[in-house]
C-alpha cells in the first residue's frame, strides 16, 4: 500500500516527459511571437522614416494627378477670361489675369522638369506637348483680349495742317559741298576711333558702353557676337534666365547657378555653364562644345557637336546627327556649392542615356555616340581676367 501511495504521489516518467516538451514548445512560440512583434515594429518605424524624408512628387501617379489638376485650372481660367472679355474686366485686370495664368504655366514646366528623371519618355513628351498647347492658347487669348494698337498717322496729319508754320519753325541750313565734305571727314574719324569688331574680348568687368548683356524683360541675353571670349558671374544677373543667341566662334563661361537656359543658333562655339536648376533648350547647334549641368535638357537640330553633361533625367535629341556625349567637365571656385543648391551634386550617369525622339527602332540610334575617354576634355576653367578687364582669346 505504501509503495502504491508513493507511485501516486510521484509523476510518471511518461507524463513528466510530455509536460517538459509542452513547456519548451510554449516557450519557443513565445520567443517567435516576440521576434515577429519586434520585426513588425522595426518595419513600421522604417516606413515612417521613409515617409518623412520621401519626396511626395517622386511618384508617377502623384505627378500625373498634380499635372492634370493644374492643367485643368489653367484651361478653366483661360476659358473664363475669354468669356468675360476685356471690356467687362478692363485692360489692367485682364493683363493681371493673363500674367497669373502665365505664371501657372511656368509652374507646370517646373513641375515637369523636377519629375523628368523618374518619368517615362512617353509621359515627358506628352506633358511637354500639353504645355506647348497651353502656351499657344495663352498667346491666342492675349492677342484676342489685348490686341496691339494699330499704327496711325494722327501726328503727321496734325503737322500737315499748317505746313507754312511748320516750315517757318525749322532752322535754316544752307547746304554746301564744303559742309558735306567736313561731315564725311568727321564720320570717318568717328569710325576710325571705334574698336575693331572682328576680335573682341569681354569679361566680368566689361565696360557698360560695350555691354553684351541685354535685358529683354524676361531673360538676360547674350547675342550677335563673333570671335569673343565672355566670362560672367551669374550673381550679377537680375534675372536668372539666360539666352545665348546668334554666336559664332565664341567662348562663353558663365559661373554660378541659373534657373533656365536657352541656346539658339550658335556655331563653332565653346559654352561652359554652371548648374541650371530648371531646364535647358538648345536649337541649331553646329560644331560646338557645350558643357552644362541641369535637371533636363532638350536638343533640337544639332550636328557635329560634343555635349558634356550632368543631368537628373535623360537628355532628349530631335533632328540631330553626329553628336557625342560625356560627363560634365566645367570647374570654377564655388562649383560644388552651386551644384548642391541646384540638387545636382550626384553624378547620376544620365548623360549617356540619350533618347532620340526621331529614332523609334529597336536598335540604337546612329545619331549620337559616347566620346571615347582619351578624347574627352577635362577640368575646363574660365580664362583669367587680365588688368584691362578683358580675357585673352
C-alpha positions in Angstrom: 0.0 0.0 0.0 2.8 2.4 0.9 4.5 1.7 -2.5 1.3 2.3 -4.3 0.9 5.7 -2.5 4.4 6.7 -3.4 3.7 5.9 -7.0 0.6 8.0 -7.0 2.5 11.0 -5.5 5.4 10.8 -7.9 4.7 11.8 -11.5 5.3 9.0 -14.0 8.2 9.2 -16.4 5.9 9.4 -19.5 3.8 12.2 -18.0 6.8 14.2 -16.8 8.4 14.0 -20.3 5.3 15.2 -22.1 4.9 18.2 -19.7 8.5 19.3 -20.2 8.1 19.2 -24.0 5.0 21.2 -23.8 6.7 23.9 -21.7 9.6 24.1 -24.2 7.2 24.3 -27.1 5.2 27.1 -25.5 8.4 29.0 -24.6 9.6 28.7 -28.3 6.2 30.0 -29.5 6.6 33.0 -27.2 10.1 33.7 -28.4 9.0 33.6 -32.1 6.0 35.8 -31.3 8.2 38.3 -29.6 10.7 38.3 -32.6 7.8 38.8 -35.0 6.4 41.7 -33.0 9.9 43.3 -32.9 10.3 42.8 -36.7 6.9 44.4 -37.4 7.7 47.4 -35.2 11.1 47.8 -36.9 9.4 47.7 -40.4 6.8 50.2 -39.2 9.5 52.6 -38.0 11.4 52.3 -41.3 8.2 53.0 -43.2 7.6 56.1 -41.0 11.2 57.3 -41.6 10.9 56.8 -45.3 7.6 58.6 -45.5 9.1 61.5 -43.5 12.1 62.0 -45.9 10.5 60.9 -49.2 9.6 63.4 -51.9 5.8 63.0 -52.5 6.3 64.1 -56.1 8.6 61.1 -56.8 5.6 59.1 -57.9 4.3 58.8 -61.5 0.7 58.6 -60.3 1.1 61.6 -58.0 2.8 63.6 -60.8 0.0 62.8 -63.3 -2.7 63.8 -60.8 -1.0 67.1 -59.9 -0.2 67.9 -63.5 -3.7 67.2 -64.6 -5.3 69.3 -61.9 -3.0 72.3 -62.7 -3.7 71.8 -66.5 -7.5 71.9 -65.9 -7.1 75.0 -63.7 -5.2 76.8 -66.5 -7.8 75.8 -69.1 -10.6 77.0 -66.8 -9.0 80.4 -66.2 -8.3 80.9 -69.9 -11.9 80.0 -70.7 -13.2 82.3 -68.1 -11.0 85.2 -69.3 -12.2 84.7 -72.9 -15.9 84.5 -71.8 -15.8 87.7 -69.8 -13.7 89.7 -72.3 -11.6 92.8 -71.9 -14.5 95.2 -72.0 -16.1 93.7 -68.9 -12.9 93.4 -66.9 -10.8 96.3 -68.2 -7.3 96.0 -69.7 -5.4 96.2 -66.4 -7.5 93.4 -64.9 -7.1 91.3 -68.0 -3.3 91.8 -68.0 -3.1 90.8 -64.4 -5.2 87.7 -65.0 -3.1 86.7 -68.0 0.1 87.2 -66.1 -1.2 84.9 -63.3 -2.1 82.3 -65.9 1.4 82.6 -67.5 2.9 82.0 -64.0 0.8 78.9 -63.6 2.1 77.6 -67.0 5.6 78.3 -65.8 4.9 76.3 -62.6 3.7 73.4 -64.8 7.1 73.5 -66.7 9.0 73.5 -63.4 6.9 70.5 -62.1 7.7 68.6 -65.3 11.4 69.5 -65.1 11.6 68.3 -61.5 9.9 65.0 -62.3 11.6 64.2 -65.6 14.3 62.0 -64.1 11.8 59.3 -63.0 9.1 59.7 -65.7 8.9 57.5 -68.8 9.9 59.2 -72.0 6.3 59.0 -73.3 5.0 60.8 -70.2 7.6 63.5 -70.6 6.8 64.0 -74.3 3.0 64.0 -73.6 3.4 66.6 -70.8 5.6 68.8 -72.9 3.0 68.7 -75.7 0.3 69.7 -73.2 2.4 72.7 -72.0 3.0 73.8 -75.6 -0.7 73.7 -76.3 -1.4 75.8 -73.2 1.2 78.3 -74.3 -0.4 78.6 -77.7 -3.8 79.1 -76.1 -2.4 81.7 -73.8 -0.8 83.6 -76.7 -4.0 83.4 -78.7 -6.1 84.7 -75.8 -3.7 87.5 -75.1 -3.9 88.6 -78.8 -7.7 88.4 -78.6 -8.2 90.3 -75.4 -5.2 92.7 -75.6 -4.7 93.4 -79.3 -1.8 95.6 -80.3 -2.6 99.2 -81.2 -2.8 99.8 -85.0 -0.4 102.3 -86.5 -1.9 105.6 -87.3 -0.8 108.9 -88.9 -2.5 111.2 -86.5 0.6 113.1 -85.5 1.6 113.5 -89.1 -1.9 114.8 -90.0 -1.6 117.4 -87.3 1.7 118.5 -88.6 0.4 118.8 -92.1 -2.5 121.1 -91.1 -0.2 124.2 -91.2 2.7 123.4 -93.4 3.8 127.1 -93.6 4.0 127.3 -89.8 6.0 124.1 -89.6 8.3 125.2 -92.3 8.9 128.6 -90.5 9.8 126.8 -87.3 12.6 124.8 -89.0 16.1 126.2 -88.7 17.5 127.4 -91.9 20.5 125.4 -93.0 22.5 126.2 -96.1 23.8 123.2 -97.9 27.2 123.3 -99.5 29.7 120.8 -100.7 32.2 122.0 -98.2 29.8 121.2 -95.3 29.3 117.8 -96.7 33.0 117.1 -97.1 33.5 118.2 -93.5 30.7 115.9 -92.3 32.2 113.0 -94.2 35.5 113.7 -92.7 34.1 113.8 -89.1 32.2 110.5 -89.8 35.4 108.8 -91.0 37.2 110.0 -87.8 34.5 108.5 -85.6 34.6 105.2 -87.5 38.4 105.0 -87.1 38.1 105.7 -83.4 35.8 102.7 -82.9 37.3 99.4 -81.8 37.6 96.6 -84.3 34.5 94.3 -84.2 36.3 91.2 -85.5 38.2 90.2 -82.4 36.6 91.4 -79.2 37.1 90.0 -75.7 34.6 90.5 -72.8 34.9 89.7 -69.2 33.1 90.2 -65.9 34.3 93.8 -65.7 33.3 94.7 -69.3 32.5 98.4 -69.5 28.9 99.4 -69.8 29.5 101.1 -73.1 30.3 97.7 -74.6 27.7 95.7 -72.7 26.9 92.4 -74.2 24.1 91.5 -71.8 20.7 93.0 -72.7 17.6 92.6 -70.6 14.7 91.6 -72.8 12.2 91.8 -70.0 12.2 88.1 -69.1 15.7 86.8 -69.8 19.3 88.1 -69.9 20.5 87.8 -73.5 24.0 87.4 -75.0 23.7 87.6 -78.7 25.0 88.6 -82.1 28.8 88.2 -81.4 31.7 86.7 -83.2 35.2 85.7 -82.1 34.6 86.7 -78.5 35.5 85.4 -75.0 32.8 86.1 -72.5 33.3 85.5 -68.8 30.4 86.3 -66.5 29.3 85.6 -62.9 25.5 84.9 -62.8 25.3 86.5 -59.4 25.4 89.9 -61.2 22.3 89.0 -63.2 19.0 90.5 -62.1 17.2 87.6 -63.9 18.3 84.0 -63.5 17.2 83.0 -67.0 19.8 83.4 -69.8 19.5 83.2 -73.6 22.6 82.8 -75.9 21.7 83.5 -79.5 23.4 84.0 -82.8 27.0 83.4 -81.7 29.9 82.4 -83.9 33.4 81.2 -82.9 32.8 82.4 -79.3 33.8 81.1 -75.9 31.2 81.7 -73.1 31.9 80.9 -69.4 29.0 81.5 -67.0 29.9 80.9 -63.4 27.2 80.4 -60.9 23.7 78.9 -61.0 20.8 79.7 -63.3 17.1 79.0 -63.3 16.8 78.3 -67.1 19.0 78.5 -70.2 18.1 78.9 -73.8 20.8 78.4 -76.6 19.9 79.2 -80.2 21.8 79.3 -83.4 25.4 79.0 -82.3 28.3 77.8 -84.5 31.9 76.8 -83.7 31.5 77.9 -80.0 32.5 76.6 -76.6 29.8 77.1 -74.0 30.6 76.3 -70.3 27.8 76.9 -67.8 27.3 76.4 -64.1 24.3 74.4 -62.8 20.8 75.1 -64.1 18.1 74.4 -61.6 15.4 74.0 -64.3 15.6 73.0 -67.9 17.8 73.8 -70.9 16.7 74.1 -74.5 19.2 74.1 -77.4 18.4 74.7 -81.1 20.5 75.0 -84.2 23.9 74.0 -82.7 26.7 73.3 -85.2 30.3 72.3 -84.5 30.2 73.3 -80.8 31.3 72.1 -77.4 28.6 72.5 -74.7 29.3 71.9 -71.0 26.4 72.2 -68.6 24.6 70.6 -65.6 20.8 70.7 -65.4 17.7 68.8 -64.4 16.5 68.5 -68.0 18.0 69.2 -71.5 16.4 69.1 -74.9 18.5 69.4 -78.1 16.9 70.3 -81.5 18.7 70.5 -84.9 22.3 69.9 -83.7 25.1 68.5 -85.7 28.8 67.7 -85.2 28.8 68.8 -81.6 30.0 67.5 -78.2 28.0 67.7 -75.0 29.5 67.3 -71.5 26.5 66.9 -69.2 25.3 66.2 -65.7 21.6 65.5 -65.5 18.7 64.3 -63.4 16.8 63.0 -66.5 17.6 61.5 -69.9 18.8 64.0 -72.5 16.4 64.3 -75.4 17.5 64.9 -79.0 15.5 65.6 -82.2 16.5 66.3 -85.8 20.1 65.8 -84.6 23.1 64.0 -86.0 26.8 63.4 -85.3 26.6 64.5 -81.6 28.6 62.9 -78.8 28.2 62.9 -75.0 30.5 62.8 -72.0 30.4 63.7 -68.3 30.3 67.3 -67.0 33.8 68.9 -67.2 33.4 72.5 -66.1 35.2 73.7 -62.9 35.4 77.0 -61.0 35.6 78.1 -57.4 32.3 77.5 -55.6 31.0 75.0 -58.1 30.3 72.3 -55.5 28.1 74.7 -53.5 26.2 75.7 -56.7 25.7 72.1 -57.6 24.3 71.3 -54.1 21.9 74.2 -54.2 20.6 73.1 -57.6 20.3 69.5 -56.4 22.9 68.3 -58.9 25.7 67.1 -56.7 25.2 63.5 -57.5 26.5 62.1 -60.8 23.5 60.0 -62.0 25.1 58.7 -65.2 22.0 60.0 -67.2 24.3 61.9 -69.6 24.8 58.6 -71.6 21.1 57.5 -71.6 20.1 59.6 -74.6 16.5 59.5 -76.0 16.3 60.2 -79.7 12.7 61.1 -80.3 13.2 60.7 -84.1 14.6 57.2 -83.9 11.8 54.7 -82.9 13.5 51.5 -83.9 14.7 48.8 -81.5 18.4 49.2 -82.4 20.4 52.1 -81.0 20.2 55.5 -82.7 23.1 56.2 -85.1 22.7 60.0 -84.5 24.7 60.1 -81.2 27.6 58.3 -79.5 29.8 58.4 -76.4 33.1 60.3 -76.6 36.0 57.9 -76.0 37.8 58.6 -72.7 41.0 59.5 -74.4 39.3 62.2 -76.5 37.4 63.9 -73.6 38.1 67.3 -72.3 38.6 67.6 -68.5 38.6 70.4 -65.9 37.6 73.2 -68.2 38.0 76.5 -66.3 37.2 80.1 -67.2 40.2 82.1 -68.6 41.9 84.5 -66.3 40.8 88.2 -66.4 43.8 90.5 -67.1 44.3 94.0 -65.9 42.4 95.8 -68.7 39.2 93.9 -67.9 39.4 91.5 -70.9 40.3 87.9 -71.2 42.7 86.5 -73.9 41.0 84.9 -76.9 
